[in-house]
Amino acid sequence: MKLDSSAHGVFPIAPTPFFDDGRIDTGSIDRLADFYVACGATGLTVLGQMGEAPKLTHAESVAITAQFIRRAPVLPVVVGVTSPGFASMKALAQEVMGLGAAGVMIAPPNTLRTDEQIITYYKQASKAIGEDVPIVLQDYPLSFSVQMSPNVIRTMAQEIAAIQMIKHEDWPGLEKISALRGYEADGSMRHLAILCGNGGLFLDFEMSRGADGSNTGYCFPDMLCDVVRLQKAGERDQAHDLFDAHLPLLRYEQQPGTGMAVRKYVLFKRGLLKSDAQRAPGGQLNATSQKEVNYLLQRLAKKDPRAHVV
């Protein structure tokens, strides 16, 4: 099942589960995969930033991908293949596509400065991995320091047939979504799926601007599924009420350098991870931060019973 521009809904970014000693926890991979299917996810992304991809060997990356594909065969699985060089990108992309992956996600290197450099990079990447491999364009300037204007994205959409989806993480980015949908409406750009990241922090209005769903790692992906479903059903107030209840935890999780630890801690508390460990270099929440997250969960549980984990 190859990814195409009709992608929609919620593609959670899966963490890579580790034991405290840094070994990969395969049991937690199965629990996560089962949970994503049960909560209504429409796809899945592995080996993203939340997947701690740079800390994995090639063999580990392939094994993790294979396990998620086997365990969740009903979900299209997108695999992060971002790499400093095209040789390693090609090797991983071709191997995971052979296992049944739906497509690959590619982030830009932070050396790109001009529009021409950005467009050329993605043309070369598509040619390197195979122009039949569907690409998710990761647009995350806060992390990668690469600014992709709507016009650049339109140009790439027209000139690089493999690009099927945008992982939209620009901030502020609501006007960018409107601009891209405007290009589609006037016929100057083909349709691309737009699924949004940033921890889901702006999902409440991204959907009404024309986004197709969410592609992020917030520790309650089941809430994201509900918000997307409610928005599509026209239940705007219900969607905002549920989203607003989660907003304090969303905000806390969005702290640079701390977000991964918060996400893994809550997934651990929810019973989906056996440990909240990150592979070194990385850290866990200290006692004070754990108390703060527990407090946020207790408050959230008054509105959403799924937070009854403390």
C-alpha positions as CSV (number, residue, x, y, z in Angstrom):
1,M,0.0,0.0,0.0
2,K,2.0,3.0,-1.3
3,L,1.3,6.4,0.1
4,D,-0.5,8.9,-2.2
5,S,-1.9,12.4,-1.9
6,S,-5.2,11.1,-0.5
7,A,-3.5,10.4,2.9
8,H,-5.6,11.8,5.8
9,G,-6.4,11.4,9.4
10,V,-3.7,10.8,12.0
11,F,-0.2,9.2,11.4
12,P,1.3,9.1,14.9
13,I,5.1,9.5,15.1
14,A,6.1,6.3,16.9
15,P,8.8,6.4,19.5
16,T,11.5,3.8,19.5
17,P,11.1,2.0,22.8
18,F,14.3,1.2,24.8
19,F,15.1,-0.6,28.0
20,D,17.1,1.3,30.6
21,D,20.3,-0.2,29.3
22,G,19.7,1.0,25.7
23,R,18.5,-2.2,24.2
24,I,15.5,-2.0,21.9
25,D,12.2,-3.1,23.6
26,T,10.4,-5.2,21.0
27,G,7.5,-6.0,23.3
28,S,6.7,-2.3,23.5
29,I,6.8,-2.0,19.8
30,D,4.0,-4.5,19.6
31,R,2.0,-2.7,22.2
32,L,2.4,0.6,20.4
33,A,1.4,-0.9,17.1
34,D,-1.7,-2.5,18.6
35,F,-2.7,0.8,20.3
36,Y,-2.3,2.9,17.1
37,V,-4.6,0.5,15.2
38,A,-7.2,0.4,18.1
39,C,-7.3,4.2,18.6
40,G,-8.2,4.9,15.0
41,A,-4.9,6.0,13.4
42,T,-4.9,6.0,9.6
43,G,-1.2,5.5,9.2
44,L,2.1,5.5,11.1
45,T,5.5,7.1,10.9
46,V,8.6,5.4,12.3
47,L,12.2,6.6,12.6
48,G,11.3,10.2,12.9
49,Q,12.8,12.6,15.4
50,M,10.7,10.9,18.1
51,G,12.1,7.6,16.9
52,E,15.6,8.7,17.8
53,A,16.6,7.6,14.3
54,P,20.2,9.0,14.5
55,K,20.9,6.8,17.5
56,L,20.1,3.6,15.6
57,T,22.2,1.4,13.4
58,H,21.1,0.6,9.8
59,A,20.2,-3.0,10.9
60,E,18.2,-1.7,13.9
61,S,16.3,0.8,11.7
62,V,15.3,-2.0,9.3
63,A,14.3,-4.4,12.2
64,I,12.1,-1.7,13.9
65,T,10.4,-0.9,10.6
66,A,9.8,-4.5,9.8
67,Q,8.2,-5.2,13.2
68,F,5.8,-2.2,12.9
69,I,4.8,-3.3,9.4
70,R,4.2,-6.9,10.5
71,R,2.3,-5.9,13.6
72,A,0.1,-3.2,12.0
73,P,-0.5,-4.5,8.5
74,V,-3.7,-2.4,8.1
75,L,-1.7,0.9,8.5
76,P,0.5,2.5,5.8
77,V,3.9,2.9,7.4
78,V,6.1,5.9,6.5
79,V,9.8,5.6,7.4
80,G,12.1,8.4,8.1
81,V,15.2,8.0,5.9
82,T,16.9,11.4,6.4
83,S,20.6,11.0,6.2
84,P,23.7,13.2,5.5
85,G,24.3,11.4,2.3
86,F,22.2,9.9,-0.5
87,A,24.0,6.5,-0.4
88,S,22.8,5.7,3.1
89,M,19.4,7.3,2.4
90,K,19.0,5.1,-0.7
91,A,20.1,1.9,1.1
92,L,17.5,2.4,3.9
93,A,14.7,3.6,1.6
94,Q,15.0,0.7,-0.7
95,E,15.2,-1.9,2.1
96,V,12.2,-0.6,3.9
97,M,10.1,-0.3,0.7
98,G,11.0,-3.9,0.0
99,L,9.5,-4.8,3.4
100,G,6.2,-3.1,2.6
101,A,6.7,0.5,3.7
102,A,4.2,3.0,2.2
103,G,6.7,5.8,1.7
104,V,9.6,7.7,3.2
105,M,10.0,11.0,5.0
106,I,12.9,13.2,4.2
107,A,14.0,16.3,6.1
108,P,16.2,18.9,4.5
109,P,19.9,19.4,5.7
110,N,20.5,22.7,7.5
111,T,23.0,23.7,4.8
112,L,20.3,24.6,2.3
113,R,19.9,28.4,2.0
114,T,18.3,29.3,-1.3
115,D,15.1,28.2,-3.0
116,E,17.1,26.7,-5.8
117,Q,19.2,24.6,-3.4
118,I,16.0,23.3,-1.7
119,I,14.4,22.3,-4.9
120,T,17.6,20.7,-6.3
121,Y,18.1,18.8,-3.1
122,Y,14.7,17.1,-3.2
123,K,15.1,16.4,-6.9
124,Q,18.4,14.7,-6.3
125,A,17.0,12.8,-3.3
126,S,14.1,11.4,-5.3
127,K,16.4,10.3,-8.1
128,A,18.7,8.7,-5.6
129,I,16.2,6.6,-3.8
130,G,14.1,5.8,-6.8
131,E,11.5,8.1,-8.4
132,D,8.7,5.5,-7.7
133,V,9.2,5.9,-3.9
134,P,6.6,8.2,-2.4
135,I,8.1,11.1,-0.4
136,V,6.8,12.9,2.7
137,L,8.3,16.4,2.7
138,Q,9.2,17.4,6.2
139,D,8.9,21.2,6.5
140,Y,10.2,22.0,10.0
141,P,12.2,25.2,9.9
142,L,12.3,25.5,13.7
143,S,14.4,22.4,13.9
144,F,16.2,22.3,10.5
145,S,16.7,26.0,9.9
146,V,15.4,25.7,6.3
147,Q,12.6,28.0,5.2
148,M,10.4,26.6,2.5
149,S,8.0,29.2,1.2
150,P,4.6,28.2,-0.2
151,N,5.9,29.0,-3.7
152,V,8.9,26.6,-3.2
153,I,6.6,23.8,-2.1
154,R,4.4,24.5,-5.1
155,T,7.4,24.3,-7.4
156,M,8.5,21.0,-5.9
157,A,4.9,19.6,-6.1
158,Q,4.9,20.3,-9.8
159,E,8.4,19.1,-10.6
160,I,8.9,16.2,-8.2
161,A,6.1,13.6,-8.8
162,A,7.2,11.5,-5.9
163,I,6.2,14.1,-3.3
164,Q,2.8,13.0,-2.0
165,M,2.5,14.6,1.5
166,I,3.8,17.5,3.5
167,K,4.6,17.1,7.2
168,H,3.7,20.7,8.0
169,E,5.6,22.0,11.0
170,D,6.2,25.6,10.2
171,W,5.4,28.0,13.0
172,P,3.4,30.2,12.6
173,G,2.0,28.1,9.7
174,L,-1.7,28.7,9.4
175,E,-1.3,31.1,6.5
176,K,1.0,28.7,4.7
177,I,-1.7,26.0,4.7
178,S,-4.2,28.6,3.3
179,A,-1.7,29.6,0.6
180,L,-1.1,26.0,-0.5
181,R,-4.8,25.2,-0.6
182,G,-5.3,28.5,-2.5
183,Y,-2.8,27.3,-5.1
184,E,-4.7,24.0,-5.4
185,A,-7.9,25.9,-5.8
186,D,-6.6,28.1,-8.7
187,G,-5.1,25.1,-10.4
188,S,-1.5,26.2,-10.1
189,M,-0.5,23.2,-7.8
190,R,-1.7,19.6,-7.7
191,H,-3.2,18.3,-4.5
192,L,-0.8,17.2,-1.7
193,A,-1.8,15.7,1.6
194,I,-1.0,18.1,4.5
195,L,-0.6,16.5,7.9
196,C,0.6,18.7,10.7
197,G,3.2,18.3,13.4
198,N,4.5,20.6,16.1
199,G,3.1,18.2,18.7
200,G,-0.4,19.0,17.6
201,L,-0.2,22.4,19.2
202,F,-2.1,24.2,16.4
203,L,-4.3,21.3,15.2
204,D,-7.5,23.0,16.4
205,F,-7.2,25.6,13.6
206,E,-5.0,23.7,11.1
207,M,-7.9,21.5,10.2
208,S,-10.2,24.4,9.4
209,R,-7.4,25.9,7.2
210,G,-7.4,22.8,5.0
211,A,-5.0,20.3,6.7
212,D,-5.9,16.7,6.2
213,G,-4.9,15.6,9.7
214,S,-2.0,15.2,12.1
215,N,1.4,13.7,11.9
216,T,3.1,14.1,15.3
217,G,4.1,12.4,18.4
218,Y,1.9,13.8,21.2
219,C,1.5,11.3,24.0
220,F,-2.3,11.1,23.5
221,P,-2.6,10.3,19.7
222,D,-6.1,8.9,20.5
223,M,-7.1,12.5,21.3
224,L,-5.7,13.7,18.0
225,C,-7.7,11.0,16.2
226,D,-10.9,12.3,18.0
227,V,-10.2,16.0,17.2
228,V,-9.6,15.2,13.5
229,R,-12.8,13.0,13.4
230,L,-14.9,15.7,15.1
231,Q,-13.6,18.4,12.9
232,K,-14.4,16.4,9.7
233,A,-17.9,15.7,11.1
234,G,-18.5,19.4,11.6
235,E,-18.5,19.2,15.4
236,R,-16.2,22.2,15.8
237,D,-17.1,23.1,19.4
238,Q,-16.7,19.5,20.6
239,A,-13.3,19.3,18.8
240,H,-12.1,22.5,20.4
241,D,-13.4,21.5,23.9
242,L,-11.4,18.3,23.8
243,F,-8.4,20.0,22.4
244,D,-8.5,22.8,25.0
245,A,-8.5,20.2,27.8
246,H,-5.2,18.8,26.5
247,L,-3.6,22.2,25.8
248,P,-1.7,22.6,29.1
249,L,0.0,19.2,28.5
250,L,0.6,19.9,24.8
251,R,2.3,23.2,25.8
252,Y,4.4,21.5,28.5
253,E,5.5,18.7,26.1
254,Q,6.5,21.3,23.5
255,Q,9.5,22.5,25.5
256,P,12.7,22.2,23.4
257,G,15.0,19.5,24.8
258,T,12.3,18.2,27.2
259,G,9.5,17.1,24.9
260,M,10.9,13.7,24.1
261,A,11.2,12.9,27.8
262,V,7.7,14.1,28.6
263,R,6.2,12.0,25.8
264,K,8.0,8.9,26.8
265,Y,7.2,9.4,30.4
266,V,3.4,9.7,29.7
267,L,3.5,6.7,27.3
268,F,5.2,4.8,30.1
269,K,2.5,5.9,32.5
270,R,-0.1,4.8,30.0
271,G,1.4,1.3,29.9
272,L,2.5,1.5,26.3
273,L,6.2,1.6,27.1
274,K,8.0,-0.6,29.6
275,S,10.5,2.2,30.2
276,D,10.7,5.9,29.4
277,A,14.4,5.6,28.7
278,Q,16.0,7.3,25.7
279,R,19.1,5.9,24.2
280,A,22.2,8.0,25.0
281,P,22.7,10.8,24.5
282,G,19.4,11.6,26.1
283,G,17.8,11.9,29.5
284,Q,14.7,11.3,31.6
285,L,12.5,13.7,33.5
286,N,13.7,14.6,36.9
287,A,11.5,14.2,40.0
288,T,10.2,17.8,39.9
289,S,9.2,17.6,36.2
290,Q,7.6,14.2,36.8
291,K,5.4,15.8,39.6
292,E,4.4,18.6,37.2
293,V,3.4,16.2,34.5
294,N,1.5,14.1,37.0
295,Y,-0.3,17.2,38.1
296,L,-1.2,18.1,34.5
297,L,-2.5,14.5,34.0
298,Q,-4.6,14.7,37.1
299,R,-6.2,17.9,35.9
300,L,-6.7,16.5,32.4
301,A,-8.4,13.4,33.8
302,K,-11.3,15.6,35.0
303,K,-12.1,16.2,31.3
304,D,-10.7,13.2,29.6
305,P,-10.7,9.8,31.5
306,R,-7.8,8.5,29.3
307,A,-5.5,10.6,31.5
308,H,-6.3,8.5,34.7
309,V,-2.8,7.0,34.8
310,V,-1.3,8.6,37.9
